[in-house]
């Protein structure tokens, strides 16, 4: 699981750092995590991959760490494949009402 999570993390990192790039502060609506920024999902992936031994979480499909890795991987995969809706922040578009 850690290999595919690493692949999705690398793809998302490239999407947010190589022009034309996504804004890492863009909010996406994930069915797993709710409304989250792309950066927060990247940070979660880095945090879980940084824990010693997590690259060995392969055998037990009932492991909570494996399930968490899979949730993050699926969210990153959905971001990379444009499957998640983007949410506009409150300051994205100004609304001007006629006087």
C-alpha positions as CSV (number, residue, x, y, z in Angstrom):
1,X,0.0,0.0,0.0
2,X,2.8,2.4,0.8
3,X,4.1,2.1,-2.8
4,X,0.9,3.2,-4.4
5,X,0.4,5.9,-1.8
6,X,3.9,7.2,-2.7
7,X,3.1,7.1,-6.4
8,X,-0.1,9.1,-5.9
9,X,1.7,11.5,-3.5
10,X,4.4,12.1,-6.1
11,X,1.8,12.8,-8.9
12,X,-0.1,15.2,-6.6
13,X,3.1,17.0,-5.6
14,X,4.0,17.4,-9.3
15,X,0.5,18.7,-10.1
16,X,0.9,21.4,-7.4
17,X,4.5,22.3,-8.1
18,X,5.1,22.1,-11.9
19,X,3.4,24.7,-14.2
20,X,0.5,24.7,-15.1
21,X,-0.1,23.8,-11.5
22,X,-3.0,23.3,-9.1
23,X,-3.2,25.6,-6.1
24,X,-2.3,23.5,-3.1
25,X,-4.7,25.6,-1.0
26,X,-7.6,24.6,-3.2
27,X,-10.4,23.0,-1.3
28,X,-11.7,19.7,-2.6
29,X,-14.8,17.8,-1.4
30,X,-13.7,14.3,-0.5
31,X,-16.2,11.6,0.4
32,X,-13.8,10.3,2.9
33,X,-12.4,13.4,4.6
34,X,-15.0,16.0,3.7
35,X,-13.9,19.5,2.6
36,X,-10.1,19.5,2.7
37,X,-7.2,21.4,1.1
38,X,-5.0,19.5,-1.3
39,X,-2.0,20.5,0.9
40,X,-3.6,18.9,4.0
41,X,-4.0,15.6,2.1
42,X,-0.4,15.8,0.9
43,X,0.7,16.5,4.5
44,X,-1.2,13.5,5.8
45,X,0.4,11.3,3.2
46,X,3.9,12.5,4.1
47,X,3.2,12.0,7.8
48,X,1.9,8.5,7.5
49,X,4.8,7.5,5.1
50,X,7.3,9.0,7.5
51,X,6.5,6.7,10.4
52,X,9.1,4.0,10.7
53,X,7.7,0.6,9.7
54,X,4.7,1.9,7.7
55,X,6.3,0.8,4.5
56,X,5.9,-2.8,5.8
57,X,2.1,-2.6,6.5
58,X,1.3,-5.2,3.8
59,X,0.0,-8.4,5.4
60,X,-3.0,-7.3,7.5
61,X,-5.9,-5.9,5.5
62,X,-7.6,-5.2,8.8
63,X,-4.8,-2.9,10.0
64,X,-6.1,0.7,10.8
65,X,-2.8,2.1,9.4
66,X,-3.4,0.3,6.1
67,X,-7.0,1.5,5.9
68,X,-5.8,5.1,6.6
69,X,-3.1,4.7,3.9
70,X,-5.7,3.5,1.4
71,X,-8.1,6.4,2.2
72,X,-5.4,8.9,1.6
73,X,-4.2,7.1,-1.5
74,X,-7.8,7.1,-2.9
75,X,-8.2,10.8,-2.2
76,X,-5.0,11.7,-3.9
77,X,-5.9,9.4,-6.8
78,X,-9.3,11.2,-7.1
79,X,-7.5,14.6,-7.0
80,X,-5.0,13.5,-9.7
81,X,-7.8,12.2,-12.0
82,X,-10.2,15.2,-11.5
83,X,-12.8,13.1,-9.8
84,X,-13.4,15.4,-6.8
85,X,-15.3,18.6,-7.0
86,X,-13.4,21.8,-6.2
87,X,-15.0,24.1,-3.6
88,X,-14.6,27.8,-4.0
89,X,-13.5,29.6,-0.9
90,X,-15.4,32.7,0.4
91,X,-12.8,35.1,-1.0
92,X,-12.6,33.5,-4.5
93,X,-15.3,35.5,-6.2
94,X,-16.6,38.8,-5.1
95,X,-20.4,39.3,-5.3
96,X,-21.5,42.7,-6.4
97,X,-25.1,43.6,-6.1
98,X,-26.6,46.5,-8.0
99,X,-27.5,49.5,-5.9
